[in-house]
Amino acid sequence: MKRIGVILSGCGVYDGSEIHEAVLALLAIERAGAEAICMAPDIQQMHVINHFTGQAESGQQRGVLAESARIARGKVVDVATVSIQDIDGLVIPGGYGAAKNLCDFAVKGAECSVQPDVEQLVREMVDKGKPVAAICIAPALLAKILQGYSPRLTIGNDPDTAAALTAMGAQHVDCPVNEIVVDEKNRLVSTPAYMLAGDIAEAATGIEKAVQQLLAMI
């Protein structure tokens, strides 16, 4: 059975993983007959957002690994403990957590840095030719990690975000919500999901295609 790592970044679109995207990816992996291995870095979130009011909660702290366990139903491991021998492919859902916790793209744009354990795993996967799929804003993470690789990626069609990816050395490709962009050379797949999606059904189409393509590349 193929084993697919899923890097989570917390729980909730504004400060963690986008829940719909994460669950749709997990569902697509399981339906394809593969096994999902959920993982997250054992770090503190950048901040905590009240998802009802949309406001930051002062004085609160939450751990990315513990919050990710909400999506994984408790079955999640520290990404620092994962070896590329443990998995055949990797999926990174979006949500602001991908741009706030896995890296600081939300704050620094093209000058961002990536959480070291996440960076190491992604780079080793790509260097060994194991496929990686990135959803929504998560391609920004790949653009930074793979500077010098000229990765071919999409975040949909937002010009400012696309320009930031280009500034990091990526080749950005405009893409509709229900499609994917494949980088055969670096073995990457990306899809816009909620960068463009108006509802969960729109997000699902591209995510399912991305997971199917990832599995076909193993």
Stockholm file with secondary structure:
# STOCKHOLM 1.0

chainA/1-218         MKRIGVILSGCGVYDGSEIHEAVLALLAIERAGAEAICMAPDIQQMHVINHFTGQAESGQQRGVLAESARIARGKVVDVATVSIQDIDGLVIPGGYGAAKNLCDFAVKGAECSVQPDVEQLVREMVDKGKPVAAICIAPALLAKILQGYSPRLTIGNDPDTAAALTAMGAQHVDCPVNEIVVDEKNRLVSTPAYMLAGDIAEAATGIEKAVQQLLAMI
#=GR chainA/1-218 SS CCEEEEECCCSSTTTSCCHHHHHHHHHHHHHTTCEEEEEECSSBCSCCBCTTTCCBCTTCCCBHHHHHHHHTTTCCEEGGGCCGGGCSEEEECCSHHHHHTSBCHHHHGGGCCBCHHHHHHHHHHHHTTCCEEEETTTHHHHHHHTTTTCCEECCCSCHHHHHHHHHTTCEECCCCTTCCEEETTTTEEEECGGGTCSSHHHHHHHHHHHHHHHHHTC
#=GC SS_cons         CCEEEEECCCSSTTTSCCHHHHHHHHHHHHHTTCEEEEEECSSBCSCCBCTTTCCBCTTCCCBHHHHHHHHTTTCCEEGGGCCGGGCSEEEECCSHHHHHTSBCHHHHGGGCCBCHHHHHHHHHHHHTTCCEEEETTTHHHHHHHTTTTCCEECCCSCHHHHHHHHHTTCEECCCCTTCCEEETTTTEEEECGGGTCSSHHHHHHHHHHHHHHHHHTC
//
